Amino acid sequence: MPRPLYPATLAAKHSLSQNTVQLDFRVEGGFDYQPGQFVQLHFSFQGEDYKRSYSIANSPESFQSTQQIEIAISFVEGGIASSLFSEAEPGLELSIGGPFGILTAPEQYNGRIILAGTGTGLAPYRAMIPVLNKLASEGTQILVMMGVRHKADMIYEQDFRDLAASSEAIEYRACYSREQSLDASLHEYPGYLQNQFPELDLSPENDLVYLCGNPAMIDDAAAALKELGFGPRQVKREKYVFSS
Ligand SMILES: Cc1cc2nc3c(=O)[nH]c(=O)nc-3n(C[C@H](O)[C@H](O)[C@H](O)COP(=O)(O)OP(=O)(O)OC[C@H]3O[C@@H](n4cnc5c(N)ncnc54)[C@H](O)[C@@H]3O)c2cc1C
């Protein structure tokens, strides 16, 4: 059965990085979701109807108090949604389908959870922050790894630095593939995030790995994890593939 569509109105738009904005949509009609899930935005552009998928970047607790979901969108040259949302002003109305996806956090985990994302692929982990705090307080080790090209592409960094500062069980690493000047004391690392894997003492018995964002990163990282003996139950992934 098709999921219902919920009416939504663009309430606010904020810049997150040189190429990424956060769109806050007020959603009506009893919408609900689990942290880590995504929605489909249904919209019209130049007389045609389209839908595009976006992860929800704020927690259900935040949604319950504001009735707004937050979406981080990186613009691509000539993209339909990119064209619409780069120009969109508060008041824009569209429909939201969902929620979808199984990139959700476990209620309990006795081991380490590694959350790896490239670009806006960090958004679903931001929605998990209250759950991550709870898991860490129960002894779960958590490593959040963000991969971008340049520092100017980084989003939601302070949220994750604050999260890591709140518990010794939580670590945050920022990986830059095209940045020269890095500060190891700030947990900044050169190269792709999957280049960190050899240092992490990864083990299928202990680690649950989440991969989200750029399909090439996910394929590379999943192949490296398979070599280490990780099965499908220990690697959760959400590829940000384009709509065709
Ligand atoms: C489950 C899921 C969750 C997603 N979550 C997010 C999210 O939270 N934030 C987000 O920004 N995006 C997310 N995406 C991607 C998003 O759905 C769109 O594909 C993206 O915004 C581009 O849409 P567009 O209409 O602007 O471009 P389109 O009109 O679909 O594409 C136009 C052309 O641009 C090129 N193109 C499209 N996307 C890219 C790209 N990323 N890099 C390089 N070239 C590209 C392609 O050649 C394409 O033919 C997600 C995708 C999936 C499947």
The ligand as an ORCA input file, in Angstrom:
! r2SCAN-3c Opt
* xyz 0 1
  C      17.988      7.484      0.194
  C      18.570      8.790     -0.328
  C      18.787      9.836      0.555
  C      19.325     11.024      0.076
  N      19.566     12.027      0.973
  C      20.112     13.192      0.542
  C      20.383     14.243      1.479
  O      20.112     14.152      2.695
  N      20.939     15.386      0.977
  C      21.243     15.543     -0.351
  O      21.747     16.616     -0.730
  N      20.980     14.549     -1.243
  C      20.407     13.402     -0.837
  N      20.133     12.427     -1.751
  C      20.307     12.734     -3.202
  C      19.057     13.504     -3.667
  O      17.921     12.640     -3.627
  C      19.179     14.028     -5.114
  O      19.614     12.992     -5.961
  C      20.144     15.219     -5.215
  O      19.682     16.302     -4.401
  C      20.229     15.706     -6.687
  O      18.927     16.021     -7.112
  P      18.673     17.104     -8.247
  O      17.207     17.015     -8.607
  O      19.213     18.448     -7.870
  O      19.551     16.574     -9.450
  P      18.993     15.700    -10.703
  O      18.093     16.559    -11.530
  O      18.432     14.413    -10.183
  O      20.336     15.365    -11.440
  C      20.822     16.120    -12.538
  C      22.186     15.551    -12.911
  O      23.125     15.987    -11.933
  C      24.033     14.955    -11.678
  N      24.008     14.698    -10.243
  C      22.915     14.481     -9.458
  N      23.275     14.328     -8.171
  C      24.620     14.450     -8.140
  C      25.577     14.365     -7.116
  N      25.232     14.142     -5.824
  N      26.882     14.532     -7.448
  C      27.249     14.777     -8.722
  N      26.383     14.853     -9.753
  C      25.090     14.691     -9.476
  C      23.641     13.749    -12.460
  O      24.452     13.697    -13.626
  C      22.246     14.009    -12.869
  O      21.974     13.407    -14.089
  C      19.610     11.205     -1.299
  C      19.360     10.158     -2.189
  C      18.845      8.956     -1.717
  C      18.579      7.838     -2.692
*
